[in-house]
Amino acid sequence: MLSWAGVRIFYSDQHEVPLPPGHRFPMGKYARLRQRLVDEQIVPAAWLAPAPLATRADLLRAHAPGYVDAVLAGTLDPRAVRKLGLPWSEALVTRSLASVGGTLAAARAALRDGLAGNLAGGTHHAHRDFGSGFCVWNDLAVAAATLLAEAAVRQVLVFDCDVHQGDGTAAIFADQPRVFTYSIHGARNFPFVKPAGDCDVELADGAGDAEVLPLIAASLDDLARRFTPDLVLYQAGVDALAADKLGRLAMSHAGLAERDRLVLAHFRGRGVPVVLTLGGGYADPIDATIEAHLATYRVAAGFA
């Protein structure tokens, strides 16, 4: 049996998912990111391990049985598959189970070590009973709900900086006061129907470092007065990058790194454990996205 003592970062890129030619989901970024983290010695290789697969019981903490079973069995109707944005395959199921399992494992590691990560995850568009926007199941919601059910934590903060609102997470926890959902996102970007989270900060198209960073700093100060988490699930999407095809914002690499520094300094300075999840990033070529994800881990290494 694999021991995860000392492991802080989990990956699921060994599960290859076939996609049609020209599909815009950048499946290849995950393996390339992991390889560079090791090659450039940004994190110790001993910190990395394959993600465990989430169980059906894990998924049911946040998702409806009918939806979970339809994904597992491959019986989603065509409209549900179109909404998901990814063709169903057994490989997709396995990788999605690993993505959820990676965030749950990283959450347990963060409670032990203070900081941990999943080189996938941040699948915040998955709702209780449907998937959406390339998100099959909501790893953030499953991790939060599981640790609450186990009494490992009392309160969880989902701090979502992806350019797209965390609609699934907000909807799943709409009536759960022990989970606080924060999202800073493009006002006119996907999803076009945005369920209210506990704190939503909307950004105009073209917003860059000068607009975004002060808002994040102010949000952190405000949250410190409103909510005291035992764990932070940080959705560190990098699709706010100016080069991103789907982002519609104009942040720089330096600005995204400063965003990560602000978030990690705030929570780790308060002694709150943090889980990093990858979130979105759709630059073309994908190299700019990978660089931005690498920068997140370079910043995080200073707080480990």
N, C-alpha and C positions, 0 to 999 in steps of 0.2 A: 504494500500500500504506500502511495506517495506521501511523504511527509512535507508539509508546507511550512515547517519551522524556518523562519528567516526569509521566506518568499514574500515579496511585496507586490509583484507585478505579474498579471496573468494575461495570457494571449490565446487567441482562438484561430489564428490565421492558417494553422495546419489543416483546417477543414475547408477545402477548396469548393467554391460554389460556382457552378456554370451559369454564365449570363449570356444573353444574346449579343452578337457583335454590335458595338456602338452604344451599348447600355451605359447610361451616365453615372451609375453607381461605381465608385472607384475601389472595387474589391482588392485591387493589388496594393493599395497603400499600406495595408496592415503588416504584411510580411516585410515590406521594405523598411517601414518604421522600426520594427523590432530588430532587424539586422543592423541598422545604423545605430540604434541605442547601444548594442553590444560592441560593434566595430569601433565606435568613437568613445567607448568607455564612459558613456554618460551615466549609466547605472551599472552596478556589478552584475555580471551574467548570473550569479547565484541567486539574484533576486527574482529571476524570471522562471515561470513554470506554465505548462499548459493549463488552461482553465478547466475546472470540473464542469460537467454537464448539470444544468439545473434539472430538478425532478418535476414531475407533474404536480406534486404537492407544493413545491416552491412556487410554480406559476400560478396556482390557484389562490395564492395569497393576494394577488392583484388582478387576476383575469377570470372571466366567466368560463365555467367548465365546457360549455358548448363550443366556444371559440378555441380554447386550448386543444380540445380533442379534434376539431376540424383541421387545425394546422398539423397536428401530429399525424393524422391519418391521410392528409392530402385531399380533403373533401371540401375545401373552401370553394364557394361559388365564384364564377368568373368575375363578377363585380367586386367581390372582396379582394381577389388577387390583383385586379387593376388598382384598387385603392391602396393596396400594400406597395405596389410599384416594383415588386420582385417576383419572378416566376417561381412557383412552388417546386421544390425538389427535396429529396431526402437529405441532400447535402445542406440545403438551406435550413432545414429543421435542426440538424446536428450543430451547425455553426451558431444558430440562434440560441440553442440551449447552452452552448459554451459561452456565448456573449453574456447571457444572464448569469450563468454560474460564475463567470469571471468577476462580475461586479459584486456578487454576494460574497465570494471568497476574498476579494479585495477589501470589502467592508469589514469582514472579520479580522483581516490582517491590520487594517487601520486602527481598529480598536486595541489591538495588541501593540503596534509599533508607532502609531501616530499619523502615518502617511502611507498610502498604498494606491495601486492603480490597476486599471483594466485597459489593455491596448485594443479596446473595442468599446461597445456599450454607449451609453448616453442616448438610448433609443426612446426618446421622449414623446414621439408621436403615436406610440401604440396605446390605445385606449383599453378599457376593461374588456370589451367584446369585439374589437376589430383592430387590425393593423393598418398603418398608414405611413406614407412618406419614408419608405425603406425600413420601417421599424416593425418587426414581427411581434415581439413582446417587449414590455417596458422593464428593462433591467433595474432602473432607478426605483421604480415602484415596488418591484419584487423584493429588492434588497431592504428597502425601508420597512415594508410591511412584515417581512420575515423577522428582522431584528427586533421590531416592536413586539411581535407575537411571542418571541422567545424571551422577552424582558431583558435583552442585552443592552437596550437603550430605552430612554424615556421619550426623547424628542429627536426628530431628524429634520435637517434643513436640506432641501434640494436647491442648489445655487446654480442656475442654468444661464450660461453666457453664449449659447449657440445663437446664431442670427435668426433662427426660427423659434417661435414660441413653443414652450414645452406643454402643448395642449393636452396630451394624453396624461401626463403626470398631474397637471392641474385638475383635470376631470376626475381621475381616480381618487384623489385625496381631497375633493371638494368638501367633504363632511368629516374630515379627520383632523382634529385640531393639533394632534401630536406631530403632524408633518406640515412644515411650512414650505410652500412652493414659491420660489423667486425666479423670475425670468426677465432678462433684458434682451430685447429682440427688435427686428425691423417691423415697424408698424404696418407696412403694406406688403410684407412678404408672407409666404406660406407659414402656417395654415390660414386660410382666409376667414374661417370662423375660429375665434380664439376664446375658449372658455376662461373665465377669470380665475387666476391663481391668487395666492395670498398677497403677492406684490408683483405687478407687471410694469416694467419700464419700457416704453415704446420709443423707437429711434426713427428719425426721418431717413429716407433714402439718401445715401451719400455721406452719412455721419462718419467721422473719422476719429482719430485718437483724441483730439482736442474736445470733442463732444462726449465721447463714450467714457473715457477714463474718469473724469470728475463725477459722472453719474454713478459709476461703480463705487468710487470712494464714498460718496454720500449714501449710497444704498447700504454699504457695510456698516457705516455709523448708525444708520436708522435701524438696521436689523439687530444690532447689538442692544438696542433699547427695547426691542419688541419680542425677541425670541432667543432662548438659550438652548442651543442644540447640544446633544451628546455626540453627534456625528454629522458631518457635512458630505453630501454627495455632490461633487463638483462636475457639472457638465461643461467641459472645456472645449467646446466646438471652436474651430478656427475659420468658419465660413464667413466671419466678418472681415476677412482679409480683402483688400482692394482687388486682388487678382482672382477672387472666387467667382465662378460662373453663376452661382445661385444666390449670392449674398446681398448684393445691392448696397453694401456699405463700403467704407474706404479706409479701414484700419491698416496700419503698417505692421511689419514683423516686430519691430521694436515696441509698438503699442500693444500688441497681443501679449508679448512677454511681460510688459509692465502690468497689464491686466492680471496675469497669472501671479505676479509678485504681490500685487495688492491683495488678492484673495488669499493666497497662502500665508502671507505675513500676518494678515488679520486673524485668521482662524488658528493657525499654529501658535501665534503669539498669545492667544487666549487658552491654549492647551486643548483645542477641539480637534479630534481626529478628522482627517480629510481623505476622501476617496477621489482619485482622478478618473474620469471616464472620457473617452476620446471625442465623441460627438462628430459633427459634420465638418466637411472640408472638400471642396469640389473645384479646385483650380485646374486649369488646363494649359500646360501640362501639370500633372499632379505634384511635381517636385516642390512647388511653393507651399502646398498644403503639408507635405511631409516635413519641410523645414519648420513650419509653424508648430506642428505637433512635437517635433524634437525640442524646440525652444521651451515648450511647456515643461518637458522633463528636465531640461537643463536648469530651469528655474526651481523646479521641485526638488532637485538634488541638493540644493542649498538649504532645504528645510527638513531633510530626512534625518 
